[in-house]
């Protein structure tokens, strides 16, 4: 971390022992150890929280990619549906052929009159036979 070796730590401890004195030195080392432990715990907690946040960011990124895929699939399905519904609609009749089509749908009036006469003659013939 600080690139401090064993001999550097020993030298600092000897100087601290001389400056502080042998009676207060154990309490100072204990306090120093407590602060170092808290610093390590804090660093560990920060690292853990950063890992959690990075995992959440990765998961969010993955969900956004899935959402893009779903939107693309939805658009393809809509296009297919619109194309198939366009095929199912009746095609418009061109204007020049429209009059012929309408005439073809209306029965000839002479045929209708002939059928009515036949129907009346048959029904009147049935009445005479009874």
C-alpha positions as CSV (number, residue, x, y, z in Angstrom):
1,X,0.0,0.0,0.0
2,X,2.6,2.6,1.1
3,X,5.5,0.4,0.0
4,X,6.9,0.4,3.6
5,X,9.1,-2.5,4.6
6,X,9.8,-4.2,7.9
7,X,12.9,-2.1,8.7
8,X,11.0,1.2,8.1
9,X,8.2,0.2,10.5
10,X,10.8,-0.9,13.1
11,X,12.6,2.5,12.8
12,X,9.3,4.4,13.2
13,X,8.4,2.3,16.3
14,X,11.8,2.9,18.0
15,X,11.5,6.7,17.4
16,X,8.0,6.7,18.7
17,X,9.1,4.7,21.8
18,X,11.8,7.3,22.5
19,X,9.5,10.3,21.9
20,X,6.4,9.1,23.8
21,X,8.1,7.0,26.5
22,X,7.7,3.4,27.5
23,X,4.6,4.0,29.8
24,X,2.4,5.6,27.1
25,X,3.7,3.6,24.1
26,X,1.4,0.5,24.5
27,X,-1.7,2.8,24.6
28,X,-0.5,4.7,21.5
29,X,0.1,1.4,19.6
30,X,-3.4,0.1,20.7
31,X,-5.0,3.4,19.5
32,X,-3.0,3.3,16.2
33,X,-4.1,-0.3,15.7
34,X,-7.7,0.7,16.3
35,X,-7.6,3.5,13.8
36,X,-5.9,1.3,11.2
37,X,-8.6,-1.4,11.7
38,X,-11.3,1.2,11.3
39,X,-9.6,2.5,8.1
40,X,-9.4,-1.0,6.7
41,X,-13.1,-1.7,7.6
42,X,-14.1,1.6,5.9
43,X,-12.1,0.8,2.8
44,X,-13.6,-2.7,2.7
45,X,-17.2,-1.3,3.0
46,X,-16.6,1.2,0.3
47,X,-15.2,-1.5,-2.0
48,X,-18.1,-3.7,-1.3
49,X,-20.7,-0.9,-2.0
50,X,-18.9,0.0,-5.2
51,X,-19.0,-3.7,-6.3
52,X,-22.8,-3.8,-5.6
53,X,-23.3,-0.6,-7.5
54,X,-21.2,-1.8,-10.4
55,X,-23.3,-5.0,-10.5
56,X,-26.5,-2.9,-10.5
57,X,-25.1,-0.9,-13.4
58,X,-24.3,-4.0,-15.4
59,X,-27.7,-5.4,-14.7
60,X,-29.3,-2.2,-15.8
61,X,-27.3,-2.2,-18.9
62,X,-28.3,-5.8,-19.6
63,X,-32.0,-4.9,-19.0
64,X,-31.8,-1.9,-21.4
65,X,-30.3,-4.2,-24.1
66,X,-33.2,-6.6,-23.6
67,X,-35.7,-3.8,-23.8
68,X,-34.2,-2.7,-27.1
69,X,-34.5,-6.2,-28.4
70,X,-38.1,-6.4,-27.3
71,X,-38.9,-3.1,-28.9
72,X,-37.4,-4.3,-32.2
73,X,-39.4,-7.6,-32.0
74,X,-42.5,-5.6,-31.3
75,X,-42.0,-3.4,-34.3
76,X,-41.4,-6.4,-36.5
77,X,-44.6,-8.0,-35.3
78,X,-46.5,-4.8,-35.9
79,X,-45.1,-4.5,-39.4
80,X,-46.1,-8.2,-40.1
81,X,-49.6,-7.6,-38.7
82,X,-50.1,-4.4,-40.8
83,X,-48.9,-6.2,-43.9
84,X,-51.2,-9.2,-43.3
85,X,-54.2,-6.9,-42.5
86,X,-53.5,-5.0,-45.7
87,X,-53.7,-8.3,-47.6
88,X,-57.0,-9.2,-46.0
89,X,-58.7,-5.9,-47.0
90,X,-60.7,-6.0,-50.2
91,X,-58.9,-4.4,-53.1
92,X,-60.6,-1.3,-54.6
93,X,-62.2,-1.8,-58.0
94,X,-60.8,0.5,-60.7
95,X,-63.3,3.2,-61.8
96,X,-63.7,2.0,-65.4
97,X,-64.6,-1.5,-64.4
98,X,-66.9,-0.4,-61.5
99,X,-69.9,0.2,-63.7
100,X,-69.7,-3.3,-65.3
101,X,-69.4,-4.9,-61.9
102,X,-72.5,-3.1,-60.6
103,X,-74.5,-4.1,-63.7
104,X,-73.4,-7.7,-63.4
105,X,-74.7,-7.7,-59.8
106,X,-78.2,-6.5,-60.8
107,X,-80.3,-9.2,-62.4
108,X,-81.9,-8.6,-65.8
109,X,-85.4,-7.2,-65.4
110,X,-86.9,-9.4,-68.1
111,X,-85.7,-12.6,-66.3
112,X,-87.2,-11.3,-63.0
113,X,-90.6,-10.6,-64.7
114,X,-90.6,-14.1,-66.4
115,X,-89.9,-15.8,-63.0
116,X,-92.8,-13.9,-61.4
117,X,-95.2,-15.0,-64.2
118,X,-94.1,-18.6,-63.8
119,X,-94.6,-18.4,-60.1
120,X,-98.1,-17.0,-60.4
121,X,-99.1,-19.5,-63.0
122,X,-97.9,-22.4,-60.9
123,X,-99.7,-21.1,-57.8
124,X,-102.9,-20.4,-59.7
125,X,-102.7,-23.8,-61.4
126,X,-102.5,-25.4,-58.0
127,X,-105.6,-23.6,-56.8
128,X,-107.6,-24.8,-59.8
129,X,-106.7,-28.4,-59.2
130,X,-108.0,-28.5,-55.7
